[in-house]
Amino acid sequence: MFHADTTDKTVYGAYETNSTEGLQITYGYNRHHYWQKQMGFGLVGNQDGLPFYGDVHDGHLPDKTWNPSVLARMKE
């Protein structure tokens, strides 16, 4: 048994988004439903509350996309 959840962090300032590699700070809807620049965080913990997987991801990645990709990695 495990629990997975994501959140986002809104950032301010100028960020270069020319690169296709690495983290992309992108516009997306945050938890307060504002369209802002952000990055995302995901964490999976076991039944004792100990984390065993975490990542930082692009700001526009929705939960419904993140969850299946994490489940696929955990299955491997």
C-alpha positions as YAML, in Angstrom:
chain: A
units: angstrom
residues:
- id: 1
  name: MET
  ca: [0.00, 0.00, 0.00]
- id: 2
  name: PHE
  ca: [1.26, 3.49, -0.81]
- id: 3
  name: HIS
  ca: [0.12, 7.08, -1.19]
- id: 4
  name: ALA
  ca: [1.10, 9.36, -4.08]
- id: 5
  name: ASP
  ca: [0.50, 13.09, -4.39]
- id: 6
  name: THR
  ca: [1.72, 16.08, -6.34]
- id: 7
  name: THR
  ca: [1.90, 19.78, -5.71]
- id: 8
  name: ASP
  ca: [3.31, 22.80, -7.47]
- id: 9
  name: LYS
  ca: [5.39, 25.84, -6.67]
- id: 10
  name: THR
  ca: [4.74, 29.15, -8.35]
- id: 11
  name: VAL
  ca: [7.88, 31.04, -9.34]
- id: 12
  name: TYR
  ca: [8.47, 34.58, -10.52]
- id: 13
  name: GLY
  ca: [11.05, 36.11, -12.83]
- id: 14
  name: ALA
  ca: [12.47, 35.37, -16.27]
- id: 15
  name: TYR
  ca: [13.31, 31.76, -17.08]
- id: 16
  name: GLU
  ca: [14.83, 30.54, -20.33]
- id: 17
  name: THR
  ca: [12.68, 27.78, -21.82]
- id: 18
  name: ASN
  ca: [14.67, 27.16, -25.02]
- id: 19
  name: SER
  ca: [16.09, 23.84, -23.87]
- id: 20
  name: THR
  ca: [14.18, 20.61, -24.40]
- id: 21
  name: GLU
  ca: [16.22, 18.87, -21.70]
- id: 22
  name: GLY
  ca: [15.80, 19.11, -17.96]
- id: 23
  name: LEU
  ca: [13.16, 20.81, -15.89]
- id: 24
  name: GLN
  ca: [10.83, 23.18, -17.72]
- id: 25
  name: ILE
  ca: [9.37, 26.03, -15.71]
- id: 26
  name: THR
  ca: [6.14, 26.47, -17.62]
- id: 27
  name: TYR
  ca: [2.80, 28.17, -17.35]
- id: 28
  name: GLY
  ca: [0.08, 26.07, -15.80]
- id: 29
  name: TYR
  ca: [-2.88, 26.21, -13.45]
- id: 30
  name: ASN
  ca: [-1.78, 25.98, -9.85]
- id: 31
  name: ARG
  ca: [-3.86, 24.70, -6.96]
- id: 32
  name: HIS
  ca: [-5.46, 28.13, -6.62]
- id: 33
  name: HIS
  ca: [-6.54, 28.03, -10.29]
- id: 34
  name: TYR
  ca: [-4.22, 30.81, -11.44]
- id: 35
  name: TRP
  ca: [-2.31, 30.64, -14.71]
- id: 36
  name: GLN
  ca: [1.29, 31.20, -13.52]
- id: 37
  name: LYS
  ca: [4.86, 30.04, -14.05]
- id: 38
  name: GLN
  ca: [5.48, 26.96, -11.95]
- id: 39
  name: MET
  ca: [7.28, 23.68, -11.40]
- id: 40
  name: GLY
  ca: [5.77, 20.51, -9.99]
- id: 41
  name: PHE
  ca: [6.75, 18.05, -7.27]
- id: 42
  name: GLY
  ca: [5.57, 14.48, -6.76]
- id: 43
  name: LEU
  ca: [6.09, 12.13, -3.83]
- id: 44
  name: VAL
  ca: [5.14, 8.51, -3.15]
- id: 45
  name: GLY
  ca: [5.23, 7.13, 0.40]
- id: 46
  name: ASN
  ca: [4.61, 3.71, 1.89]
- id: 47
  name: GLN
  ca: [2.01, 2.78, 4.51]
- id: 48
  name: ASP
  ca: [4.35, 3.94, 7.30]
- id: 49
  name: GLY
  ca: [4.65, 7.38, 5.73]
- id: 50
  name: LEU
  ca: [8.22, 6.87, 4.54]
- id: 51
  name: PRO
  ca: [8.95, 8.34, 1.10]
- id: 52
  name: PHE
  ca: [10.38, 5.95, -1.48]
- id: 53
  name: TYR
  ca: [9.98, 7.92, -4.71]
- id: 54
  name: GLY
  ca: [9.98, 11.61, -5.47]
- id: 55
  name: ASP
  ca: [10.56, 13.86, -8.44]
- id: 56
  name: VAL
  ca: [10.49, 17.41, -9.69]
- id: 57
  name: HIS
  ca: [8.66, 17.83, -12.98]
- id: 58
  name: ASP
  ca: [7.49, 20.38, -15.52]
- id: 59
  name: GLY
  ca: [4.95, 22.90, -14.27]
- id: 60
  name: HIS
  ca: [2.17, 21.92, -16.66]
- id: 61
  name: LEU
  ca: [2.19, 18.15, -15.97]
- id: 62
  name: PRO
  ca: [-1.25, 17.17, -14.60]
- id: 63
  name: ASP
  ca: [-1.82, 14.47, -11.95]
- id: 64
  name: LYS
  ca: [-3.69, 12.29, -14.44]
- id: 65
  name: THR
  ca: [-0.48, 12.11, -16.52]
- id: 66
  name: TRP
  ca: [1.99, 11.92, -13.62]
- id: 67
  name: ASN
  ca: [0.21, 9.09, -11.76]
- id: 68
  name: PRO
  ca: [0.30, 6.46, -14.57]
- id: 69
  name: SER
  ca: [3.93, 7.26, -15.42]
- id: 70
  name: VAL
  ca: [4.98, 6.81, -11.78]
- id: 71
  name: LEU
  ca: [2.99, 3.57, -11.48]
- id: 72
  name: ALA
  ca: [4.77, 2.25, -14.59]
- id: 73
  name: ARG
  ca: [8.18, 3.09, -13.08]
- id: 74
  name: MET
  ca: [7.27, 1.44, -9.78]
- id: 75
  name: LYS
  ca: [6.11, -1.69, -11.59]
- id: 76
  name: GLU
  ca: [9.56, -2.00, -13.23]
...
